[in-house]
Amino acid sequence: MDVKPQFRVLVVDDDPTICKLLTAKLKFSGFMSQSCTSGEDALKILSKEKFDAIISDLNMPGISGLDLLAATRRIVPHTAFLMATGVSDVSVGVTAMKQGAADYLLKPFQMEAVVVSLRRALEMKRMEAELAEYRQHLENMVEQRTKQLKSAMHRIELTYDETLEALAAALDLRDNDTAGHSQRVTLYSLEMAKRLNFSGDEHKQLERGAYLHDIGKIGIPDAILLKPGKLTPEETAIMQTHVRIGYELTSRVAFLSVAAQIVLTHQECFNGGGYPQGLKGEEIPLGARIFAVADTLDAIMSDRPYRRGRPYSVARAEIERESGRQFDPEVVKVFLSIPEETWVKIRSQASETRTELRHKSADHPALNGGSGGIGGALDLAAQAG
Ligand SMILES: [Fe+2]
């Protein structure tokens, strides 16, 4: 016989003669076979030993064939189950198949039919196991690839953010008045966004938008950008184009498309008096409405060539006064709910980060020098300020 002898079959029948006869015939056909005369015994044996197939009688006192089938589907689902029935029980045999039996065998047994049925059931189980293994392999592979992809995405995100920081720092460097300004307004904005329940993604977009809000100033001539005195109406008009230039620059970059909206609308006023579109109220993205408050807070508290930075109380009074005019009253409410210490702490944290980066740039030649990395850019920006 060509059946591999390692297949183990458990015969369960309350008639010991049938058990004896069937195990002998199965052994003769090349199977390893063992028998017991009740469902209870079968469950005991199955809890200790592994079988490839079970041939069980349908009608037994105590645990019936159908009960044994249900129990084995739970405890040994990978073992093939064949139900032995009399001719009068064929419909029950079909029921058994619906409940997970691989086949039913008619009594009295015809050994040829039993062997064919067994082989088919074992082959089916083998294929099931192979499929399960393949599926598991695929799942492992997908999981591993997902991890790799996530970590690559994370590295890309970090690179993006470092690039943005460098860009913003380079801009701060050009515009003497605002050394560290981009970083501070970003941190201020995020503090308010946190209290407005921004999602992780909204948070990220606000961070990028705030960092890059004045990126368009790259396109403003020095004579206007750095002019010490008051700008003429023509010069003001040119200066105001920085929001559109910034939008043009950022909206083309896929990962900045939402942040670009903040760049475009960061000079809008809640009452419609801002530029470039004169948007009103909720027409202005929430991120830009938050940014506007952060921008004013930083402008008032920072030194200017012609004056020292003023205390928090001055900024607070100004922001409160402009609630409903320049600023969204809801955002102002959030701003006012945050204690002065928090703003002061953020401000000193921002300057610490810059000092830290300056030291890093001194340690690492790659980061050193005007345009060589964030550290270098921040260093020069700080000197300029
Ligand atoms: Fe601006």
Residues whose N, C-alpha, C, O or C-beta is under 5 A from the ligand:
A	BS01	LIG	H213 D214
